[in-house]
Amino acid sequence: MSQDTATGVGYAAGAVAGGGELLRTVDLTRHFKLGAGFARKTLHAVDEVNLTINRREIVALVGESGSGKSTIARLLAQVYKPTSGEILFEGRALSSLRGRKEQLAYRSDVPMVFQDPFASLNPAYRVSHGIMRGLKLHRTELSAAQRIEEAERVVEAVGLNPAAEILERYPYELSGGQRQRIGFAQALAYRPKLILADEPVSMLDVSIRIGLLNVMADLRESEGVSFLYITHDIASARYVCDRVMVMYGGHIVEAGPTEDVLQEPKHPYTQLLLSAVPDPRAPLAVDVETAKAEPPKVIDPPAGCRFRDRCPLAEQVCHELTPKLVELAPGHEAACHVAHRAGVMAG
């Protein structure tokens, strides 16, 4: 076991190179300062998040707007720096990366696909521009002819044909679904190990969302790439993901294999999310309701569970002590005092 001297986080260098864990966060935290002077406050966007993503795995990060999902994606993409905590990729702490070469190598391994496909496409250039520019920057070993071949390959890999014709089009000549596929193609051109997909289907018509989800599943099989799929849509997570992590108020409140979490949700917030999904396979016996729709208190939040003001099961301890993720079934964790007690009683 080695230890990163900058952070004190231990890691086994190269221990997961052949499979298993790809990325892990250790108490990952990101706060934003608001105001100034005596009026200064702190927004707790992400607090002490511990998550893992394995090789060839699609993991969903589910939650309502403002829960901290996109902040986590930007932390993993190194758009934001953590306030505290650490991110380990292939066993190496990201805080130990040095120089432009190592930073570029990580960004090749972990690119991002954005919610709005126009965020990664320049309308003034042909579709080929973004892909070729990425290949020239991140894959310097390729010749000009090889870059053209690779650009056509990744476009075909995301289901767009004929590739040569698609590459010559301008973004406005493509449909929304085609533009989002190009976003995946741009990420794929880097030969990634993990793609951060931030709400990639939310701006698309329902009729074509399934095609993009199938692209993710196909790329996992054909390219061996993992995905962090960020969404507020539990139904789509169920369709494509191996594991689900439910986020609320900057905390992960439940995590586990997709069917386990969605068939037997342990946290009241997960139960509420499921009760709003028109899914015939969802549990019918979810007997948790709330008339309150207040957002969680994440600006200078008090101690305790951040869901307590909306939770019909809240107890006194929920106002005093922040619950930790506890394994209640194999691989299935929840951060809820009520669920913890029920799990102990069931055990």
Secondary structure, DSSP 8 states (H G I E B T S, - for coil): -EE-TTT--EE-TTTTTTSSEEEEEEEEEEEEEES-GGG-EEEEEEEEE--EEETT-EEEEE--TTSSHHHHHHHHTTSS--SEEEEEETTEEGGG--HHHHHHHHHHHS-EE-SSGGGG--TTS-HHHHHHHHHHHH-TTS-HHHHHHHHHHHHHHTT-SSHHHHHTS-GGGS-HHHHHHHHHHHHHTT--SEEEEESTTTTS-HHHHHHHHHHHHHHHHHH--EEEEEES-HHHHHHH-SEEEEEETTEEEEEEEHHHHHHS--SHHHHHHHHTS--TTS-S------S-------BS--SS-TTTTT-TT--HHHHH-----EEEETTEEE--HHHHHHHHHH-
